[in-house]
Amino acid sequence: MWVLKKVPRPERGADGLILPLREVAGGGWHHVILDGKAEAVAYCPKCGKEGYLDEHEIDVDGVVTPSLICPHPPCDFHERVALQNYES
């Protein structure tokens, strides 16, 4: 199981929107508010690109279910992951 480290949230631009997608080498995660609900964003451990975990469950230990599949082709990452220092 991959353990994703907690990383700082991206900065916001002058328009208040989060700056364009970024990459985090080796993967990571951070909280985000999506439609008024706290969610998590994960960065793929293989390609470093981000994806939302809004269709996943995260237990009290940070274990993500179902497994994480990178949404950015041609990346083929598909593994079980846990979010380090996760607090719901």
C-alpha positions as CSV (number, residue, x, y, z in Angstrom):
1,M,0.0,0.0,0.0
2,W,1.3,3.4,-0.9
3,V,1.2,6.1,1.8
4,L,0.7,9.6,0.4
5,K,2.3,12.5,2.4
6,K,0.2,15.6,3.1
7,V,1.3,18.5,1.0
8,P,0.3,22.2,1.0
9,R,-2.7,23.3,-1.0
10,P,-2.1,25.2,-4.2
11,E,-2.2,29.0,-4.1
12,R,-5.2,30.9,-5.4
13,G,-4.9,33.3,-8.4
14,A,-6.1,36.9,-8.3
15,D,-9.5,35.7,-9.5
16,G,-9.8,33.5,-6.4
17,L,-9.5,30.3,-8.4
18,I,-7.0,27.7,-7.6
19,L,-4.0,27.9,-9.9
20,P,-3.8,25.3,-12.7
21,L,-3.2,21.6,-12.0
22,R,0.2,21.0,-10.6
23,E,2.3,17.9,-10.1
24,V,3.8,16.5,-6.9
25,A,6.7,14.1,-7.5
26,G,6.2,10.9,-5.5
27,G,2.6,11.6,-4.8
28,G,0.8,13.4,-2.0
29,W,-2.6,14.8,-0.9
30,H,-4.4,17.8,0.6
31,H,-7.9,18.8,1.7
32,V,-10.1,20.8,-0.5
33,I,-13.7,22.1,-0.3
34,L,-15.8,20.8,-3.2
35,D,-19.4,21.8,-3.5
36,G,-19.3,22.9,0.2
37,K,-18.0,19.5,1.4
38,A,-14.5,18.7,2.6
39,E,-12.8,16.3,0.2
40,A,-9.3,15.2,-0.6
41,V,-7.1,15.7,-3.6
42,A,-4.5,13.0,-4.3
43,Y,-1.4,13.3,-6.5
44,C,-0.4,10.1,-8.3
45,P,2.7,8.5,-6.9
46,K,3.8,7.5,-10.5
47,C,3.1,10.6,-12.7
48,G,2.5,13.2,-9.9
49,K,-0.7,14.6,-11.4
50,E,-3.8,15.4,-9.3
51,G,-7.2,13.8,-9.0
52,Y,-10.1,14.2,-6.7
53,L,-11.1,11.5,-4.3
54,D,-14.8,12.6,-4.2
55,E,-15.9,9.1,-5.3
56,H,-13.8,7.3,-2.7
57,E,-14.3,6.5,1.0
58,I,-11.5,7.4,3.4
59,D,-11.5,5.6,6.8
60,V,-10.2,7.1,10.1
61,D,-6.7,5.7,9.3
62,G,-6.7,7.5,5.9
63,V,-7.1,4.3,3.9
64,V,-8.8,5.0,0.6
65,T,-11.4,2.7,-0.9
66,P,-11.6,1.7,-3.7
67,S,-8.0,1.7,-4.8
68,L,-6.6,4.7,-6.6
69,I,-6.5,4.7,-10.4
70,C,-4.7,7.6,-12.0
71,P,-7.1,9.5,-14.3
72,H,-4.4,10.8,-16.5
73,P,-3.5,8.5,-19.5
74,P,-1.1,7.1,-20.3
75,C,-0.3,6.7,-16.6
76,D,-1.3,3.2,-15.4
77,F,-1.0,3.6,-11.6
78,H,-3.6,1.4,-9.8
79,E,-2.9,0.6,-6.2
80,R,-4.3,0.9,-2.7
81,V,-3.3,4.1,-0.9
82,A,-3.5,5.7,2.5
83,L,-3.4,9.4,3.3
84,Q,-0.7,10.2,5.9
85,N,-2.0,12.4,8.8
86,Y,-5.6,12.3,7.5
87,E,-8.2,13.9,9.7
88,S,-11.8,13.9,8.4
